Amino acid sequence: MLVALTIAVTVAALALAAWCGFAAYRDQSTKDWHFAGMAVVSLLALVQLVVGIVEVARGEKPHDGSVIFFAYLIGAALAVPVAGFMSLTERSRWGSVVVCGGGIVLAVLEVRLIAIWGG
């Protein structure tokens, strides 16, 4: 697995979390710019999912097993889009809080993916 890509996804997720956390602090709902940020982070997570599939298909093996690795990869790819959808249903500051939480969850999943891959 590409460690640089994992770090990029983690940093982008934490930046999104900070940005939406600041919006929640200012009592603002998610705006179009937040959704653009969510799209970038989601795209990075999707690229990581494809890279993970390719690595396993090439014969590389995660230290803790392929099933748990793919479960975390899929969860990472879905964390921010699900949070974004939930923020659409809650058009208040709490929508921004949900996206902030989704970014934090994605960052934690990324750290766990590194542990699953390398042991």
C-alpha positions as CSV (number, residue, x, y, z in Angstrom):
1,M,0.0,0.0,0.0
2,L,1.2,3.5,-0.7
3,V,2.1,5.2,2.6
4,A,2.3,8.6,0.9
5,L,-1.3,8.2,-0.4
6,T,-2.4,7.2,3.1
7,I,-0.8,10.2,4.6
8,A,-2.3,12.5,2.0
9,V,-5.8,11.1,2.7
10,T,-5.2,11.5,6.5
11,V,-4.0,15.1,6.2
12,A,-6.9,16.0,3.8
13,A,-9.4,14.4,6.1
14,L,-8.1,16.3,9.1
15,A,-8.1,19.6,7.2
16,L,-11.7,19.0,6.2
17,A,-12.6,18.2,9.8
18,A,-10.9,21.4,11.0
19,W,-12.6,23.4,8.3
20,C,-16.1,22.1,9.1
21,G,-15.4,22.3,12.8
22,F,-14.6,26.0,12.4
23,A,-17.9,26.4,10.4
24,A,-19.8,24.7,13.3
25,Y,-18.0,27.0,15.8
26,R,-19.2,30.0,13.7
27,D,-22.8,28.5,13.7
28,Q,-22.8,27.8,10.0
29,S,-24.1,24.8,8.1
30,T,-22.2,23.1,5.3
31,K,-21.8,25.2,2.2
32,D,-21.0,24.4,-1.4
33,W,-17.2,24.9,-0.7
34,H,-17.4,22.3,2.0
35,F,-19.0,19.8,-0.4
36,A,-16.1,20.5,-2.9
37,G,-13.7,19.7,-0.1
38,M,-15.6,16.5,0.7
39,A,-15.4,15.6,-3.0
40,V,-11.6,15.9,-3.0
41,V,-11.2,13.9,0.2
42,S,-13.7,11.2,-1.1
43,L,-11.8,11.1,-4.4
44,L,-8.5,10.5,-2.5
45,A,-10.1,7.7,-0.5
46,L,-11.5,6.1,-3.6
47,V,-8.1,6.2,-5.3
48,Q,-6.7,4.5,-2.1
49,L,-9.5,1.8,-2.5
50,V,-8.4,1.1,-6.1
51,V,-4.7,1.0,-5.1
52,G,-5.5,-1.4,-2.3
53,I,-7.4,-3.7,-4.6
54,V,-4.6,-3.6,-7.2
55,E,-1.9,-4.3,-4.5
56,V,-3.8,-7.4,-3.2
57,A,-4.4,-8.5,-6.8
58,R,-0.7,-8.3,-7.5
59,G,0.0,-10.7,-4.7
60,E,0.8,-8.4,-1.8
61,K,-0.8,-9.6,1.5
62,P,-2.0,-7.4,4.4
63,H,-0.4,-8.5,7.7
64,D,-3.8,-8.8,9.5
65,G,-5.7,-10.4,6.6
66,S,-7.5,-9.3,3.4
67,V,-11.0,-9.3,4.7
68,I,-10.4,-6.8,7.5
69,F,-8.2,-4.8,5.1
70,F,-11.0,-4.5,2.6
71,A,-13.6,-3.8,5.2
72,Y,-11.5,-0.8,6.4
73,L,-10.8,0.3,2.8
74,I,-14.5,0.3,2.0
75,G,-15.4,2.1,5.3
76,A,-12.7,4.7,4.6
77,A,-14.2,5.3,1.1
78,L,-17.7,5.7,2.5
79,A,-17.0,7.8,5.7
80,V,-17.0,11.2,4.2
81,P,-19.8,10.7,1.5
82,V,-22.1,9.3,4.2
83,A,-21.3,12.3,6.5
84,G,-21.9,14.7,3.6
85,F,-25.3,13.1,2.8
86,M,-26.2,13.3,6.5
87,S,-25.2,17.0,6.6
88,L,-27.6,17.6,3.7
89,T,-30.5,16.4,5.9
90,E,-29.4,18.6,8.8
91,R,-29.0,22.2,7.4
92,S,-27.7,23.7,10.7
93,R,-24.4,23.9,12.5
94,W,-24.9,20.2,13.4
95,G,-24.5,19.3,9.7
96,S,-21.0,20.8,9.9
97,V,-20.3,18.9,13.1
98,V,-21.3,15.6,11.3
99,V,-18.8,16.3,8.5
100,C,-16.2,17.2,11.1
101,G,-16.8,13.8,12.7
102,G,-16.6,12.1,9.4
103,G,-13.2,13.6,8.7
104,I,-11.9,12.5,12.1
105,V,-13.3,9.0,11.5
106,L,-11.6,8.8,8.1
107,A,-8.3,9.9,9.7
108,V,-8.6,7.1,12.3
109,L,-9.4,4.5,9.7
110,E,-6.3,5.6,7.8
111,V,-4.1,5.1,10.8
112,R,-5.7,1.6,11.3
113,L,-5.1,0.8,7.6
114,I,-1.4,1.4,8.0
115,A,-1.4,-1.0,11.0
116,I,-3.4,-3.7,9.2
117,W,-1.1,-3.5,6.2
118,G,2.2,-3.5,7.9
119,G,1.5,-5.2,11.2
